[in-house]
Amino acid sequence: MFDEKKPPTSERLLPIVGRAGVEALLDSHAAAALLGVHPRTLQRMVLRGQITGVQVGKLWRFRASAIDHWIDQKQAG
C-alpha cells in the first residue's frame, strides 16, 4: 500500500558523491519548478545542450548546482 509520509520514488532527492561532497540530484519536476518551466521544456533544454542533466533510463536528473550555474550565466549574459 502507498505510504503517504514518503513521496513517490520519482520525487525523492537522490544524493551523489562529487568533489565538493554530496549533492542532491533533482528530478525533472523539482528542477523545472526552480526555473518555473514545464519538466518537458527542461528536458528539451538538455537535448539542445543549454543545460546539463543526466538521463537514467527514462528519467532525467539534475544537479542543483547545474541549475544555479545556468541561472548565473543567463544573468551575466
Order of alpha helices (4+ residues) and beta strands (2+ residues): beta-beta-alpha-alpha-beta-beta-alpha
